[in-house]
Amino acid sequence: MTTGDVVATLVPVSRLERWVENFALRHGPPTLAVVDGRLRGEAPDGSTFVAALPFGAGYDGPPEVAGLVGAATPPVRWGVLLVRKGGFAVALLDRGRVVRQKVGRRHVQGRTKAGGQSQQRFARRRDNQARHAFEAAAEHASQVLGTTAGLPLVVGGDRTAVDRVLADARLRGAVPVEPWLPVPDPRSRELAGAVADAQAVRVVVRNAPQQRPAPPH
């Protein structure tokens, strides 16, 4: 017997029903149930999937794909914040439309192989550059997002960088929600992709272990 694999993917709401149909073609028609606020499907071959609503919302409707699709509606007002050292991207959405956004960069030096006092001076300079970059990201994020009290915020990039920016007093009212988006260097393309991914259903598939044929006698 070979070990089954686990795969996580983001499925646009408009494609979820087709995705489940394809799952059924590969593994057999799944039995559906609602478990811990998620829609769970178990196929005859033992493979399973768990589908979670975007924005960290729980699902308490009927065990039906159409029910989950109907419940996958974004908040009226929400935001996206992507941060990596030296770069950020932020957007505010209202009723499904991006109303404000900003993408920016500040130079932060890379690592050095120098040693001794040179390395210490370089590390201090690099830390100062990163601090200024995070302060600039927080400043622009507060301008784009406006009032953040209770604002659902999908975040991504580098976790330490995101935490540094969200520590700003002007952003502490925001509520980070799933999914976490591990994007590369934040640019306009990544921001547009993040807006789409934030509204997708997160599906985790556990493929059943495959039975190896018995060796010939």
Backbone hydrogen bonds, N-H to C=O, Kabsch-Sander energy under -0.5 kcal/mol:
donor,donor_aa,acceptor,acceptor_aa,energy
2,T,210,Q,-2.6
7,V,205,V,-2.6
9,T,203,V,-2.6
11,V,9,T,-0.6
11,V,201,V,-3.1
15,R,12,P,-1.9
16,L,12,P,-0.5
16,L,13,V,-1.2
19,W,15,R,-2.3
20,V,16,L,-2.5
21,E,17,E,-2.0
22,N,18,R,-2.3
23,F,19,W,-2.2
24,A,20,V,-2.3
25,L,21,E,-1.8
26,R,22,N,-1.7
27,H,23,F,-2.5
28,G,24,A,-2.3
31,T,42,E,-2.8
32,L,30,P,-0.5
33,A,40,R,-2.3
35,V,33,A,-0.6
35,V,38,R,-2.6
38,R,35,V,-1.3
39,L,51,A,-2.2
40,R,33,A,-3.5
40,R,38,R,-0.6
41,G,49,F,-2.8
42,E,31,T,-1.9
43,A,47,S,-3.2
45,D,27,H,-1.0
46,G,43,A,-2.0
48,T,206,R,-2.3
49,F,41,G,-2.2
50,V,204,V,-1.8
51,A,39,L,-3.1
52,A,50,V,-0.5
52,A,202,R,-2.8
53,L,57,A,-0.5
55,F,178,E,-1.1
56,G,53,L,-0.6
57,A,54,P,-1.4
59,Y,37,G,-1.7
64,E,62,P,-2.6
68,L,64,E,-1.7
69,V,65,V,-2.6
70,G,66,A,-2.3
71,A,67,G,-1.2
72,A,68,L,-0.8
72,A,69,V,-0.9
73,T,71,A,-2.1
78,W,93,L,-1.9
79,G,152,P,-2.4
80,V,91,A,-2.2
81,L,154,V,-2.5
82,L,89,A,-3.1
83,V,156,G,-2.2
84,R,87,G,-2.7
87,G,84,R,-2.9
88,F,104,G,-2.3
89,A,82,L,-2.3
90,V,102,K,-2.5
91,A,80,V,-2.1
92,L,100,R,-2.8
93,L,78,W,-3.2
94,D,97,R,-2.7
95,R,76,V,-3.4
97,R,94,D,-1.3
99,V,92,L,-2.6
99,V,97,R,-0.6
100,R,92,L,-1.3
102,K,90,V,-2.4
104,G,88,F,-2.3
106,R,86,G,-2.6
118,S,115,G,-0.8
119,Q,115,G,-1.0
120,Q,116,G,-1.7
121,R,117,Q,-2.7
122,F,118,S,-2.4
123,A,119,Q,-2.6
124,R,120,Q,-2.3
125,R,121,R,-2.4
126,R,122,F,-2.7
127,D,123,A,-2.6
128,N,124,R,-2.3
129,Q,125,R,-2.3
130,A,126,R,-2.4
131,R,127,D,-2.5
132,H,128,N,-2.4
133,A,129,Q,-2.2
134,F,130,A,-2.5
135,E,131,R,-2.4
136,A,132,H,-2.3
137,A,133,A,-2.3
138,A,134,F,-2.5
139,E,135,E,-2.2
140,H,136,A,-2.4
141,A,137,A,-2.6
142,S,138,A,-2.4
143,Q,139,E,-1.6
144,V,140,H,-2.4
145,L,141,A,-2.9
146,G,142,S,-1.7
150,G,173,G,-2.3
151,L,148,T,-2.5
153,L,175,V,-2.4
154,V,79,G,-2.6
155,V,153,L,-0.5
155,V,177,V,-0.6
156,G,81,L,-1.5
157,G,181,L,-1.7
158,D,83,V,-2.7
158,D,156,G,-0.6
162,V,158,D,-2.7
163,D,159,R,-2.5
164,R,160,T,-2.1
165,V,161,A,-2.0
166,L,162,V,-2.8
167,A,163,D,-1.1
168,D,165,V,-1.7
171,L,168,D,-2.0
172,R,168,D,-0.7
172,R,169,A,-0.6
174,A,171,L,-1.7
175,V,151,L,-3.2
177,V,153,L,-2.0
181,L,155,V,-1.9
183,V,181,L,-2.2
191,L,187,R,-2.4
192,A,188,S,-2.3
193,G,189,R,-2.3
194,A,190,E,-2.3
195,V,191,L,-2.1
196,A,192,A,-1.6
197,D,193,G,-2.8
198,A,194,A,-2.5
199,Q,195,V,-0.6
199,Q,196,A,-0.9
200,A,197,D,-1.5
201,V,11,V,-2.9
202,R,52,A,-1.7
203,V,9,T,-3.1
203,V,201,V,-0.6
204,V,50,V,-2.3
205,V,7,V,-3.5
205,V,203,V,-0.5
206,R,48,T,-2.7
207,N,5,D,-2.6
207,N,205,V,-0.6
